[in-house]
Each structure stands twice: as structure tokens, then as C-alpha cells.
Amino acid sequence: MRRALVSLLVLTALAGCGGSEPTQTLTVLAAASLKEPFTELERMFEAGHAGVDVRISFAGSSDLAQQIVNGAPADVFAAANESTMDTVVQAGLAAGEPKIFAGNTLQIVTAPGNPKQITGFADLAGRDLVLVVCAPQVPCGSATGQIEQQTGVTLAPASEEPDVKAVLGKVAGGEADAGLVYVTDVKAAGDKVTGVDFPEAANAVNRYPIIALDGSGELAAQFVTLVLGEGGGEVLASAGFQAPSPPDP
């Protein structure tokens, strides 16, 4: 009995030692539209960095930028447009210059089968349509506003959501007839929704920048390198993102 008790105590002690291995945490704040590819990149990074726990928070880029400016702890920031990233850079919180790693364009999202028979951007102004869009300060909302100005079409959404996934969720859940999200969001949703292309979207392409934040250290730089490298590019392309494009002249 005593020998069994001693053996049990030894095993317990060994188990405790095995679980006490120190773990480094890398905190990444990323645009909501990056959820699918960055979740995959998180797995890739952790597989190549023993003892590292990557924790990613996804939300609207403007909200994340403000959190960083307000002092939220983070090592890496990936935004859905350059103007949002500028908020962080101008606050002196970036380590180096932001790098563009992907592009994305808007797409109309509808219930499966497109029951309202929406064929273009102008159809979204129909009075019998429940429309949801991103809030103006969010990159997807900013792109929506650009297209409204360029086309002269004024939308009257039922709600303005804090990020693109919230728009997608309302359409997929039957709370709205249509919304404006990214092509990557429609792809990620599969048969839960239907996507409708419209040519005006090409005039409001969002370029995604990434940066290691001031004081973040080597792990942050390595994560940024992964995103910018061939492996990151393959993951992003598989999710439907465009390769980085040069800025408009």
C-alpha cells in the first residue's frame, strides 16, 4: 500500500514538471476578414515554434487600431486598409514600416440562390430590400462609401455593422436580404450564402498592411515574415485573397 502511494506521488510530481514548461505568448490583432487564413497561419507558426502560443483577436480594423493606441497589449497588427494602419503608425507604435501582404474586393452577399435576383450594385438601393453594410469607419464600410460616391448610388442600409463578419452573419442567418462583404468572406461561408460580383468593386480594392508593434520582439518579426513569405501567400491565395498590388499612382 505504502509503495503504491509513493509511486502515485512520484507520477504526480513528474506530471506536474511536464506541465510547467514555459510558454511564450504572441498576441496578434487582425482584421475580421482575415479569420480563416490567419487561423491557419497560427497553426503553422506554432508548429514551427515549440512553446509559443499565438493568440489572435479578430475584429473591425478601426476598433483594433484604437485599442492599440489606447494601450492594449499586442505584438502584431494586420489591418484591412492602409488608412487604418496609419492611425497606429502616426501614434508612434509601429516597429518599422507596414508591409502590404494581400488585397481584397467587395462582393454582394445574398441568401442562398439569390432570391431577390440582385444583379448589381444599383439593385441594393431597392426599397423592398433589407440591406446591411459595414460601419463607415471600418475598411469594408469605407470601400462601400467609395463605391457609392463613384456610382452616385445612395444606399439605405437597415444597419451598419462593426465588422465584415457581422454583416455576413446577418445575411447567412436570414436577418437581411443582402450585404456587402469581401469575396473571401463569401468563399469562406460556402453554400450558406450566394455571392454576386459587380464591376464597380474593382475601383475600391483594399490593400492589407501588417506591422510588428513597437517593443514586440523577435517572435513578432518572425510572424510577419511568415505572412509576407511564400507560405503565407499560399494560405492567403487559397482563402481567395489577391496578391499584393502597388498603390494607385
GIVENZI-V408028 format. One line per field, one symbol per residue. ss: DSSP state (H for helix, E for strand, L for the rest). Layout:
ss->???
This chain:
ss->LHHHHHHHHHHHHHHHHHLLLLLEEEEEEEEHHHHHHHHHHHHHHHHHLLLEEEEEEEELHHHHHHHHHLLLLLLEEELLLHHHHHHHHHLLLELLLLEEEEEELEEEEEELLLLLLLLLHHHHHLLLLLEEEELLLLHHHHHHHHHHHHHLLLLLLLEEELLHHHHHHHHHLLLLLEEEEEHHHHHHHHHHEEEELLHHHHHLLEEEEEEEELLLLHHHHHHHHHHHLHHHHHHHHHLLLELLLLLLL
